[in-house]
Amino acid sequence: MQLLCDRINRLQENENLEDAACALLKHLGELKRRYLTAMEERLLGLIEQEYGVNEGNEPIANS
């Protein structure tokens, strides 16, 4: 859970974050489970890639 919070927080620190990305991060941060679905992981990874903050992140999807 902490890994997810860390990844979301790094992205939210970006002042150029678009509204759609911000909304998705908000949703992911409100999840009650300790893992991401494969789709959620891909979306989070895409946002990290877009904003250049994805170096070395381990997937936290429940495959």
Distance bins in CASP14 RR format, pairs under 12 A and 6 or more apart:
PFRMAT RR
TARGET T0000
AUTHOR 0000-0000-0000
RMODE 2
METHOD distances of the structure
MODEL  1
1 7 0 0 0 0 0 1 0 0 0 0 0
1 8 0 0 0 0 0 1 0 0 0 0 0
1 28 0 0 0 0 0 1 0 0 0 0 0
1 29 0 0 0 0 1 0 0 0 0 0 0
1 31 0 0 0 0 1 0 0 0 0 0 0
1 32 0 0 0 0 0 1 0 0 0 0 0
1 33 0 0 0 0 1 0 0 0 0 0 0
1 34 1 0 1 0 0 0 0 0 0 0 0
1 35 0 0 0 0 1 0 0 0 0 0 0
1 36 0 0 0 0 0 1 0 0 0 0 0
1 60 0 0 0 0 1 0 0 0 0 0 0
2 8 0 0 0 0 0 1 0 0 0 0 0
2 9 0 0 0 0 0 1 0 0 0 0 0
2 29 0 0 0 0 0 1 0 0 0 0 0
2 34 0 0 0 0 1 0 0 0 0 0 0
2 60 0 0 0 0 0 1 0 0 0 0 0
3 9 0 0 0 0 0 1 0 0 0 0 0
3 10 0 0 0 0 0 1 0 0 0 0 0
3 28 0 0 0 0 0 1 0 0 0 0 0
3 34 0 0 0 0 1 0 0 0 0 0 0
3 35 0 0 0 0 0 1 0 0 0 0 0
3 36 0 0 0 0 0 1 0 0 0 0 0
3 41 0 0 0 0 0 1 0 0 0 0 0
3 44 0 0 0 0 0 1 0 0 0 0 0
3 56 0 0 0 0 0 1 0 0 0 0 0
3 57 1 0 0 1 0 0 0 0 0 0 0
3 58 1 0 0 1 0 0 0 0 0 0 0
3 59 0 0 0 0 1 0 0 0 0 0 0
3 60 1 0 1 0 0 0 0 0 0 0 0
3 61 0 0 0 0 0 1 0 0 0 0 0
4 10 0 0 0 0 0 1 0 0 0 0 0
4 11 0 0 0 0 0 1 0 0 0 0 0
4 25 0 0 0 0 0 1 0 0 0 0 0
4 27 0 0 0 0 0 1 0 0 0 0 0
4 28 1 0 0 1 0 0 0 0 0 0 0
4 29 1 0 0 1 0 0 0 0 0 0 0
4 30 0 0 0 0 0 1 0 0 0 0 0
4 31 1 0 0 1 0 0 0 0 0 0 0
4 32 0 0 0 0 0 1 0 0 0 0 0
4 33 0 0 0 0 1 0 0 0 0 0 0
4 34 0 0 0 0 1 0 0 0 0 0 0
4 35 0 0 0 0 1 0 0 0 0 0 0
4 36 1 0 0 1 0 0 0 0 0 0 0
4 40 0 0 0 0 1 0 0 0 0 0 0
4 41 0 0 0 0 1 0 0 0 0 0 0
4 44 0 0 0 0 1 0 0 0 0 0 0
4 45 0 0 0 0 0 1 0 0 0 0 0
4 48 0 0 0 0 0 1 0 0 0 0 0
4 57 0 0 0 0 0 1 0 0 0 0 0
4 58 0 0 0 0 0 1 0 0 0 0 0
4 59 0 0 0 0 0 1 0 0 0 0 0
4 60 1 0 1 0 0 0 0 0 0 0 0
4 61 0 0 0 0 0 1 0 0 0 0 0
4 62 0 0 0 0 0 1 0 0 0 0 0
5 11 0 0 0 0 0 1 0 0 0 0 0
5 12 0 0 0 0 0 1 0 0 0 0 0
5 25 0 0 0 0 0 1 0 0 0 0 0
5 28 0 0 0 0 1 0 0 0 0 0 0
5 29 1 0 0 1 0 0 0 0 0 0 0
5 30 0 0 0 0 0 1 0 0 0 0 0
5 31 0 0 0 0 0 1 0 0 0 0 0
5 34 0 0 0 0 0 1 0 0 0 0 0
5 44 0 0 0 0 0 1 0 0 0 0 0
5 60 0 0 0 0 0 1 0 0 0 0 0
6 12 0 0 0 0 0 1 0 0 0 0 0
6 13 0 0 0 0 0 1 0 0 0 0 0
6 29 0 0 0 0 0 1 0 0 0 0 0
6 44 0 0 0 0 0 1 0 0 0 0 0
6 48 0 0 0 0 0 1 0 0 0 0 0
6 53 0 0 0 0 0 1 0 0 0 0 0
6 56 0 0 0 0 0 1 0 0 0 0 0
6 57 0 0 0 0 1 0 0 0 0 0 0
6 58 0 0 0 0 0 1 0 0 0 0 0
6 60 0 0 0 0 0 1 0 0 0 0 0
7 13 0 0 0 0 0 1 0 0 0 0 0
7 25 0 0 0 0 1 0 0 0 0 0 0
7 28 0 0 0 0 1 0 0 0 0 0 0
7 29 0 0 0 0 1 0 0 0 0 0 0
7 36 0 0 0 0 1 0 0 0 0 0 0
7 40 0 0 0 0 0 1 0 0 0 0 0
7 41 0 0 0 0 0 1 0 0 0 0 0
7 43 0 0 0 0 0 1 0 0 0 0 0
7 44 1 0 0 1 0 0 0 0 0 0 0
7 45 0 0 0 0 1 0 0 0 0 0 0
7 47 0 0 0 0 1 0 0 0 0 0 0
7 48 1 0 0 1 0 0 0 0 0 0 0
7 51 0 0 0 0 0 1 0 0 0 0 0
7 52 0 0 0 0 0 1 0 0 0 0 0
7 53 1 0 0 1 0 0 0 0 0 0 0
7 54 0 0 0 0 1 0 0 0 0 0 0
7 55 0 0 0 0 0 1 0 0 0 0 0
7 56 0 0 0 0 0 1 0 0 0 0 0
7 57 1 0 0 1 0 0 0 0 0 0 0
7 58 0 0 0 0 1 0 0 0 0 0 0
7 59 0 0 0 0 0 1 0 0 0 0 0
7 60 0 0 0 0 1 0 0 0 0 0 0
8 14 0 0 0 0 0 1 0 0 0 0 0
8 17 0 0 0 0 0 1 0 0 0 0 0
8 21 0 0 0 0 0 1 0 0 0 0 0
8 22 0 0 0 0 0 1 0 0 0 0 0
8 24 0 0 0 0 1 0 0 0 0 0 0
8 25 1 0 1 0 0 0 0 0 0 0 0
8 26 0 0 0 0 1 0 0 0 0 0 0
8 27 0 0 0 0 0 1 0 0 0 0 0
8 28 1 0 0 1 0 0 0 0 0 0 0
8 29 1 0 1 0 0 0 0 0 0 0 0
8 30 0 0 0 0 0 1 0 0 0 0 0
8 31 0 0 0 0 0 1 0 0 0 0 0
8 36 0 0 0 0 0 1 0 0 0 0 0
8 40 0 0 0 0 0 1 0 0 0 0 0
8 43 0 0 0 0 0 1 0 0 0 0 0
8 44 1 0 0 1 0 0 0 0 0 0 0
8 45 0 0 0 0 0 1 0 0 0 0 0
8 47 0 0 0 0 1 0 0 0 0 0 0
8 48 0 0 0 0 1 0 0 0 0 0 0
8 51 0 0 0 0 0 1 0 0 0 0 0
8 53 0 0 0 0 0 1 0 0 0 0 0
8 57 0 0 0 0 0 1 0 0 0 0 0
8 60 0 0 0 0 0 1 0 0 0 0 0
9 17 0 0 0 0 0 1 0 0 0 0 0
9 25 0 0 0 0 1 0 0 0 0 0 0
9 28 0 0 0 0 0 1 0 0 0 0 0
9 29 0 0 0 0 1 0 0 0 0 0 0
9 53 0 0 0 0 0 1 0 0 0 0 0
10 17 0 0 0 0 0 1 0 0 0 0 0
10 25 0 0 0 0 0 1 0 0 0 0 0
10 44 0 0 0 0 0 1 0 0 0 0 0
10 45 0 0 0 0 0 1 0 0 0 0 0
10 47 0 0 0 0 0 1 0 0 0 0 0
10 48 1 0 0 1 0 0 0 0 0 0 0
10 51 0 0 0 0 1 0 0 0 0 0 0
10 52 0 0 0 0 1 0 0 0 0 0 0
10 53 1 0 1 0 0 0 0 0 0 0 0
10 54 0 0 0 0 1 0 0 0 0 0 0
10 55 0 0 0 0 0 1 0 0 0 0 0
10 56 0 0 0 0 0 1 0 0 0 0 0
10 57 0 0 0 0 1 0 0 0 0 0 0
11 17 1 0 0 1 0 0 0 0 0 0 0
11 18 0 0 0 0 0 1 0 0 0 0 0
11 21 1 0 0 1 0 0 0 0 0 0 0
11 22 0 0 0 0 1 0 0 0 0 0 0
11 24 0 0 0 0 1 0 0 0 0 0 0
11 25 1 0 1 0 0 0 0 0 0 0 0
11 26 0 0 0 0 0 1 0 0 0 0 0
11 28 0 0 0 0 1 0 0 0 0 0 0
11 29 0 0 0 0 0 1 0 0 0 0 0
11 43 0 0 0 0 0 1 0 0 0 0 0
11 44 0 0 0 0 1 0 0 0 0 0 0
11 45 0 0 0 0 1 0 0 0 0 0 0
11 46 0 0 0 0 0 1 0 0 0 0 0
11 47 1 0 0 1 0 0 0 0 0 0 0
11 48 1 0 0 1 0 0 0 0 0 0 0
11 49 0 0 0 0 0 1 0 0 0 0 0
11 50 0 0 0 0 1 0 0 0 0 0 0
11 51 1 0 0 1 0 0 0 0 0 0 0
11 52 0 0 0 0 1 0 0 0 0 0 0
11 53 1 0 1 0 0 0 0 0 0 0 0
11 54 0 0 0 0 1 0 0 0 0 0 0
11 57 0 0 0 0 0 1 0 0 0 0 0
12 21 0 0 0 0 1 0 0 0 0 0 0
12 22 1 0 0 1 0 0 0 0 0 0 0
12 23 0 0 0 0 0 1 0 0 0 0 0
12 24 0 0 0 0 0 1 0 0 0 0 0
12 25 1 0 0 1 0 0 0 0 0 0 0
12 26 0 0 0 0 1 0 0 0 0 0 0
12 28 0 0 0 0 0 1 0 0 0 0 0
12 29 0 0 0 0 1 0 0 0 0 0 0
12 47 0 0 0 0 0 1 0 0 0 0 0
12 48 0 0 0 0 0 1 0 0 0 0 0
12 51 0 0 0 0 0 1 0 0 0 0 0
12 53 0 0 0 0 0 1 0 0 0 0 0
13 22 0 0 0 0 0 1 0 0 0 0 0
13 25 0 0 0 0 0 1 0 0 0 0 0
13 51 0 0 0 0 1 0 0 0 0 0 0
13 52 0 0 0 0 0 1 0 0 0 0 0
13 53 0 0 0 0 1 0 0 0 0 0 0
14 21 0 0 0 0 1 0 0 0 0 0 0
14 22 0 0 0 0 1 0 0 0 0 0 0
14 25 0 0 0 0 0 1 0 0 0 0 0
14 47 0 0 0 0 1 0 0 0 0 0 0
14 48 0 0 0 0 0 1 0 0 0 0 0
14 50 0 0 0 0 1 0 0 0 0 0 0
14 51 1 0 1 0 0 0 0 0 0 0 0
14 52 0 0 0 0 1 0 0 0 0 0 0
14 53 1 0 0 1 0 0 0 0 0 0 0
15 22 0 0 0 0 0 1 0 0 0 0 0
15 51 0 0 0 0 0 1 0 0 0 0 0
16 22 0 0 0 0 0 1 0 0 0 0 0
16 47 0 0 0 0 0 1 0 0 0 0 0
16 50 0 0 0 0 0 1 0 0 0 0 0
16 51 1 0 0 1 0 0 0 0 0 0 0
16 52 0 0 0 0 0 1 0 0 0 0 0
16 53 0 0 0 0 0 1 0 0 0 0 0
17 23 0 0 0 0 0 1 0 0 0 0 0
17 24 0 0 0 0 0 1 0 0 0 0 0
17 25 1 0 0 1 0 0 0 0 0 0 0
17 26 0 0 0 0 0 1 0 0 0 0 0
17 47 0 0 0 0 1 0 0 0 0 0 0
17 48 0 0 0 0 0 1 0 0 0 0 0
17 50 0 0 0 0 1 0 0 0 0 0 0
17 51 1 0 0 1 0 0 0 0 0 0 0
17 52 0 0 0 0 0 1 0 0 0 0 0
17 53 0 0 0 0 0 1 0 0 0 0 0
18 24 0 0 0 0 1 0 0 0 0 0 0
18 25 0 0 0 0 0 1 0 0 0 0 0
18 47 0 0 0 0 1 0 0 0 0 0 0
18 50 0 0 0 0 1 0 0 0 0 0 0
18 51 0 0 0 0 1 0 0 0 0 0 0
19 25 0 0 0 0 0 1 0 0 0 0 0
19 26 0 0 0 0 0 1 0 0 0 0 0
20 26 0 0 0 0 0 1 0 0 0 0 0
20 27 0 0 0 0 0 1 0 0 0 0 0
20 43 0 0 0 0 0 1 0 0 0 0 0
20 46 0 0 0 0 0 1 0 0 0 0 0
20 47 0 0 0 0 1 0 0 0 0 0 0
20 50 0 0 0 0 0 1 0 0 0 0 0
21 27 0 0 0 0 0 1 0 0 0 0 0
21 28 0 0 0 0 0 1 0 0 0 0 0
21 43 0 0 0 0 1 0 0 0 0 0 0
21 44 0 0 0 0 1 0 0 0 0 0 0
21 45 0 0 0 0 0 1 0 0 0 0 0
21 46 0 0 0 0 1 0 0 0 0 0 0
21 47 1 0 1 0 0 0 0 0 0 0 0
21 48 0 0 0 0 1 0 0 0 0 0 0
21 49 0 0 0 0 0 1 0 0 0 0 0
21 50 1 0 0 1 0 0 0 0 0 0 0
21 51 1 0 0 1 0 0 0 0 0 0 0
21 53 0 0 0 0 0 1 0 0 0 0 0
22 28 0 0 0 0 0 1 0 0 0 0 0
22 29 0 0 0 0 0 1 0 0 0 0 0
22 47 0 0 0 0 1 0 0 0 0 0 0
22 51 0 0 0 0 0 1 0 0 0 0 0
23 29 0 0 0 0 0 1 0 0 0 0 0
23 30 0 0 0 0 0 1 0 0 0 0 0
23 43 0 0 0 0 0 1 0 0 0 0 0
23 47 0 0 0 0 0 1 0 0 0 0 0
24 30 0 0 0 0 0 1 0 0 0 0 0
24 31 0 0 0 0 0 1 0 0 0 0 0
24 36 0 0 0 0 0 1 0 0 0 0 0
24 39 0 0 0 0 0 1 0 0 0 0 0
24 40 0 0 0 0 1 0 0 0 0 0 0
24 42 0 0 0 0 0 1 0 0 0 0 0
24 43 1 0 0 1 0 0 0 0 0 0 0
24 44 1 0 0 1 0 0 0 0 0 0 0
24 45 0 0 0 0 0 1 0 0 0 0 0
24 46 0 0 0 0 1 0 0 0 0 0 0
24 47 1 0 0 1 0 0 0 0 0 0 0
24 48 0 0 0 0 0 1 0 0 0 0 0
24 50 0 0 0 0 0 1 0 0 0 0 0
25 31 0 0 0 0 0 1 0 0 0 0 0
25 36 0 0 0 0 0 1 0 0 0 0 0
25 40 0 0 0 0 0 1 0 0 0 0 0
25 43 0 0 0 0 1 0 0 0 0 0 0
25 44 1 0 0 1 0 0 0 0 0 0 0
25 45 0 0 0 0 0 1 0 0 0 0 0
25 46 0 0 0 0 0 1 0 0 0 0 0
25 47 1 0 0 1 0 0 0 0 0 0 0
25 48 0 0 0 0 0 1 0 0 0 0 0
25 51 0 0 0 0 0 1 0 0 0 0 0
25 53 0 0 0 0 0 1 0 0 0 0 0
27 36 0 0 0 0 0 1 0 0 0 0 0
27 37 0 0 0 0 0 1 0 0 0 0 0
27 40 0 0 0 0 1 0 0 0 0 0 0
27 43 0 0 0 0 1 0 0 0 0 0 0
27 44 0 0 0 0 0 1 0 0 0 0 0
27 47 0 0 0 0 0 1 0 0 0 0 0
28 35 0 0 0 0 0 1 0 0 0 0 0
28 36 1 0 0 1 0 0 0 0 0 0 0
28 37 0 0 0 0 0 1 0 0 0 0 0
28 39 0 0 0 0 0 1 0 0 0 0 0
28 40 1 0 0 1 0 0 0 0 0 0 0
28 41 0 0 0 0 1 0 0 0 0 0 0
28 42 0 0 0 0 0 1 0 0 0 0 0
28 43 0 0 0 0 1 0 0 0 0 0 0
28 44 1 0 0 1 0 0 0 0 0 0 0
28 45 0 0 0 0 0 1 0 0 0 0 0
28 47 0 0 0 0 1 0 0 0 0 0 0
28 48 0 0 0 0 0 1 0 0 0 0 0
28 60 0 0 0 0 0 1 0 0 0 0 0
28 61 0 0 0 0 0 1 0 0 0 0 0
29 36 0 0 0 0 0 1 0 0 0 0 0
29 40 0 0 0 0 0 1 0 0 0 0 0
29 44 0 0 0 0 0 1 0 0 0 0 0
30 40 0 0 0 0 0 1 0 0 0 0 0
31 37 0 0 0 0 1 0 0 0 0 0 0
31 40 1 0 0 1 0 0 0 0 0 0 0
31 41 0 0 0 0 0 1 0 0 0 0 0
31 44 0 0 0 0 0 1 0 0 0 0 0
31 60 0 0 0 0 0 1 0 0 0 0 0
31 62 0 0 0 0 0 1 0 0 0 0 0
33 40 0 0 0 0 1 0 0 0 0 0 0
33 60 0 0 0 0 0 1 0 0 0 0 0
33 61 0 0 0 0 0 1 0 0 0 0 0
33 62 1 0 0 1 0 0 0 0 0 0 0
34 60 0 0 0 0 1 0 0 0 0 0 0
34 61 0 0 0 0 0 1 0 0 0 0 0
34 62 0 0 0 0 1 0 0 0 0 0 0
35 41 0 0 0 0 1 0 0 0 0 0 0
35 44 0 0 0 0 0 1 0 0 0 0 0
35 58 0 0 0 0 0 1 0 0 0 0 0
35 59 0 0 0 0 1 0 0 0 0 0 0
35 60 1 0 1 0 0 0 0 0 0 0 0
35 61 1 0 0 1 0 0 0 0 0 0 0
35 62 1 1 0 0 0 0 0 0 0 0 0
35 63 0 0 0 0 1 0 0 0 0 0 0
36 42 0 0 0 0 1 0 0 0 0 0 0
36 43 0 0 0 0 1 0 0 0 0 0 0
36 44 1 0 0 1 0 0 0 0 0 0 0
36 45 0 0 0 0 1 0 0 0 0 0 0
36 57 0 0 0 0 0 1 0 0 0 0 0
36 58 0 0 0 0 0 1 0 0 0 0 0
36 59 1 0 0 1 0 0 0 0 0 0 0
36 60 1 0 1 0 0 0 0 0 0 0 0
36 61 1 0 1 0 0 0 0 0 0 0 0
36 62 1 0 0 1 0 0 0 0 0 0 0
36 63 0 0 0 0 0 1 0 0 0 0 0
37 43 0 0 0 0 1 0 0 0 0 0 0
37 44 0 0 0 0 0 1 0 0 0 0 0
37 59 0 0 0 0 0 1 0 0 0 0 0
37 60 0 0 0 0 0 1 0 0 0 0 0
37 61 1 0 0 1 0 0 0 0 0 0 0
37 62 1 0 0 1 0 0 0 0 0 0 0
37 63 0 0 0 0 1 0 0 0 0 0 0
38 44 0 0 0 0 0 1 0 0 0 0 0
38 45 0 0 0 0 0 1 0 0 0 0 0
38 59 0 0 0 0 1 0 0 0 0 0 0
38 60 0 0 0 0 0 1 0 0 0 0 0
38 61 1 0 1 0 0 0 0 0 0 0 0
38 62 1 0 0 1 0 0 0 0 0 0 0
38 63 1 0 0 1 0 0 0 0 0 0 0
39 45 0 0 0 0 0 1 0 0 0 0 0
39 46 0 0 0 0 0 1 0 0 0 0 0
39 61 0 0 0 0 1 0 0 0 0 0 0
39 62 0 0 0 0 0 1 0 0 0 0 0
39 63 0 0 0 0 0 1 0 0 0 0 0
40 46 0 0 0 0 0 1 0 0 0 0 0
40 47 0 0 0 0 0 1 0 0 0 0 0
40 59 0 0 0 0 0 1 0 0 0 0 0
40 60 0 0 0 0 1 0 0 0 0 0 0
40 61 1 0 0 1 0 0 0 0 0 0 0
40 62 0 0 0 0 1 0 0 0 0 0 0
40 63 0 0 0 0 0 1 0 0 0 0 0
41 47 0 0 0 0 0 1 0 0 0 0 0
41 48 0 0 0 0 0 1 0 0 0 0 0
41 54 0 0 0 0 0 1 0 0 0 0 0
41 57 0 0 0 0 1 0 0 0 0 0 0
41 58 0 0 0 0 0 1 0 0 0 0 0
41 59 1 0 1 0 0 0 0 0 0 0 0
41 60 1 0 0 1 0 0 0 0 0 0 0
41 61 1 1 0 0 0 0 0 0 0 0 0
41 62 0 0 0 0 1 0 0 0 0 0 0
41 63 0 0 0 0 1 0 0 0 0 0 0
42 48 0 0 0 0 0 1 0 0 0 0 0
42 49 0 0 0 0 0 1 0 0 0 0 0
42 54 0 0 0 0 0 1 0 0 0 0 0
42 59 0 0 0 0 1 0 0 0 0 0 0
42 60 0 0 0 0 0 1 0 0 0 0 0
42 61 0 0 0 0 1 0 0 0 0 0 0
42 63 0 0 0 0 0 1 0 0 0 0 0
43 49 0 0 0 0 0 1 0 0 0 0 0
43 50 0 0 0 0 0 1 0 0 0 0 0
43 61 0 0 0 0 0 1 0 0 0 0 0
44 50 0 0 0 0 0 1 0 0 0 0 0
44 51 0 0 0 0 0 1 0 0 0 0 0
44 53 0 0 0 0 0 1 0 0 0 0 0
44 54 0 0 0 0 1 0 0 0 0 0 0
44 57 0 0 0 0 1 0 0 0 0 0 0
44 58 0 0 0 0 0 1 0 0 0 0 0
44 59 0 0 0 0 1 0 0 0 0 0 0
44 60 0 0 0 0 1 0 0 0 0 0 0
44 61 0 0 0 0 1 0 0 0 0 0 0
45 51 0 0 0 0 1 0 0 0 0 0 0
45 52 0 0 0 0 0 1 0 0 0 0 0
45 53 0 0 0 0 1 0 0 0 0 0 0
45 54 1 0 1 0 0 0 0 0 0 0 0
45 55 0 0 0 0 0 1 0 0 0 0 0
45 56 0 0 0 0 0 1 0 0 0 0 0
45 57 1 0 0 1 0 0 0 0 0 0 0
45 58 0 0 0 0 0 1 0 0 0 0 0
45 59 0 0 0 0 1 0 0 0 0 0 0
45 60 0 0 0 0 0 1 0 0 0 0 0
45 61 0 0 0 0 0 1 0 0 0 0 0
46 52 0 0 0 0 0 1 0 0 0 0 0
46 53 0 0 0 0 0 1 0 0 0 0 0
46 54 0 0 0 0 1 0 0 0 0 0 0
47 53 0 0 0 0 1 0 0 0 0 0 0
47 54 0 0 0 0 1 0 0 0 0 0 0
47 57 0 0 0 0 0 1 0 0 0 0 0
48 54 1 1 0 0 0 0 0 0 0 0 0
48 55 0 0 0 0 1 0 0 0 0 0 0
48 56 0 0 0 0 1 0 0 0 0 0 0
48 57 1 0 0 1 0 0 0 0 0 0 0
48 59 0 0 0 0 0 1 0 0 0 0 0
49 55 0 0 0 0 0 1 0 0 0 0 0
49 56 0 0 0 0 0 1 0 0 0 0 0
49 57 0 0 0 0 0 1 0 0 0 0 0
END
